[in-house]
């Protein structure tokens, strides 16, 4: 029986996605290779989104277990003003 392929970490997937974007932005790939890279990029994006959603759910559960901390929306503009 073949060993089950271990999935990449979020950081590995994000790094691979960044490399694909750089290749595509260079604009010197043949059409078929560019399409293949784009397809892989879409898959990596979905994988990263799933991992982020899973992490968000875990954080929410931990927050609920620790006394129901109030959930506030994250606003990067406000965070930059506070710095």
Steps between C-alpha positions, in 0.01 A plus 500: 500500500639844408568751775250783521642827368539752779349838418714812497488746785326834453838671473623254235182544297523878525865497392416278200217736409731803520748328268225421251383861503855620429529258206166611359575869548827462308284433194750284313332160542345308212121504514460136608754540780337824614159331510644209695662739750176696529304182571753398768475851647122472529538167680761645737278802569208275591726286720627809683145628546392165648792498740428858610131423552592194706740703714235771547248238615750354748569847644128568537449169681790570734367847571154362578647237731701761689206715605331638193734779399316756288574466129591826324558554128863539397564831328855554374448877467423528873797279586733725300368810678563344843864419415 
